[in-house]
Every structure is written in C-alpha cells, then in structure tokens.
Amino acid sequence: MAIRITPDSGSFIQDRDANTFIGIDLPVRKSTGVEGYFASTTSTIEAVKIDILNLLNTRVGERYMQPTLGVQLHKFLFEQITIGIIDEIKMSISDSFKQWLPYVIINNLIVQEEETTGLTNVLIIKINFSISQDPLTRETVEVELTA
C-alpha cells in the first residue's frame, strides 16, 4: 500500500516518527530523554544544520585520516577583507560543500566582516540552504568566527 506524503506529515519518513533520532545534537551533552546517552536531533533538517556547523568549524587537515575535510576559514581571519577575499571564502565554502555535503543546496551565502573597536577580527557567515531531497524546505545557519 502506498503512503501519501503530505506537507504536514514531514518530507522524510524518519521525521514523522517521534522515536527515531537522526544524529547527535550540538553542543554535545548527556541526554535527558529516551534517545540514548547523547542528546540527539529529531529531524533531518536539524541533523543537516549540525553537519554544516561541523564542516564550517573544522579546519582543513584537522581530522585524522581525512586531510581534506573542513573549510579554510581561519586562514582568512587576519586578511584585509576585500571583495576578492570574500569571493575566495565563498569559493572555499562551496567547494567543501560539493565534496563533503553534496546533498546540501546553497541558496544564499553571505560573508561579512563585523566592525569591532578592539583588536579582534570577526567573520560572519550566513548560509541559507535546502536539502536536495526536499528543496522546498529552507533553513539558515549562521557562524561567527573570531580571532
């Protein structure tokens, strides 16, 4: 028998079952519920958001046996922010997503420098994305890098 998927039922089968957990939630912490030892995400889109945050916060070469995993964001923190540097950052993010998160569609990518009065450099990255299996559902992830 076929199962009709309606917009209110969730796009993924695992999202409709309240007892199915997709991945580990961030920040990593002990669970207070039934999902296991660690707190877990309950929807596919939340799990993808965690995947994006993990990829953006991983430096290339940091992961053992995966030397190309990550995004080269930290090398740009001490650079003068110009249009060329912003384009390099966007290209680095896009290339990493194509390799490590091919199921994520980047709809809008904003990279900006925050004006600070001290000696800190702050990069703010906002990614509006959707998943290839469900392109109508859009979410946004924001990462702030400080040096």
Summary of the structure (lengths in Angstrom):
residues: 147
radius of gyration: 17.7
end to end distance: 56.2
largest distance: 63.7
contacts: 364
relative contact order: 0.14
helix: 28%
strand: 27%
